[in-house]
Amino acid sequence: MEVQIHILEQEAYCSVLRAFIAQSDAITWEKHDLIRELRRELRVSDDEHRQLLSKINSDDIIRRIRDWRQGGGSS
């Protein structure tokens, strides 16, 4: 059960990171503080954080959102 709980914790953390990255490539200090707090509460290690961030940065949806923002956000 602990493994299942940790998978849920990682999924929750990943969802928040994806939303923040979709909003903007620049993370505010407030969001940075929230991410740090979430990492602590959801027991996400440095290695897990790096792996999840890499996964998010290679996600097609996130790439399309970034391309859309860079193109001026039209359509």
N, C-alpha and C positions, 0 to 999 in steps of 0.2 A: 504494500500500500504506500509506503514512503516514496517509492519510485514513481508511482502514479501521481502522487501529490506534487512531486518535484516537476514532473512533466507539465502539469497544469500551471505551476508557478512560472516555468519558462515560457509557456504559451501566453500567459497574461503579460509578462514582461515584454515579450516580443511584440505583442499587439500595441502596447503603449509606445514602444520605440518606433514601430512602423507608422503610427499616427503622427508622432512628432516629426519624423523625417518627411512624411508626406506633406505636412504643413509648411516646412521650410528646411533648407539644408543647414541653416544656422540655428543652433539650439541656444535658447536664452539661459541666463544664469538660474532663473526660477525652475525651468524645465530640467536643467542639469542637476539641481538640488533634488528635485522630485525623482529623477532617474536614480540618483545615488541612494535615496531612501527606499525606493522600490527594490533595488538590488539587495539591500540589506534585509528587507521584510520578506522578499520572495526567494532569498537564499541563492542568488545568481552569482556565481564566481566570476573572476576576471576572465578566465578562459571561456566560460560559457557566454559571457557578454561579448567577447570578441567573435566567437563563432556565430552567435545570433546576429550581430551587426553585419558580419560578412554575408550571411544568408539574406538579410534584409536588403543590403546594397546590391545584391545580384537578382533581386526579385523583379520580375517583368512589370508588375503593376507600379512599383516604386519608380522604376526607370521611366515608364510612360508619364507618370506624374511629374517627374523632374523635367523631362523633355517638354511637356506641356507648359510648365512654369517658365522654362528658359525661352520658349517661343512666345511668351507674352500672355499665356493663359487664356487664349481665345478658343472658342468652340467646345 
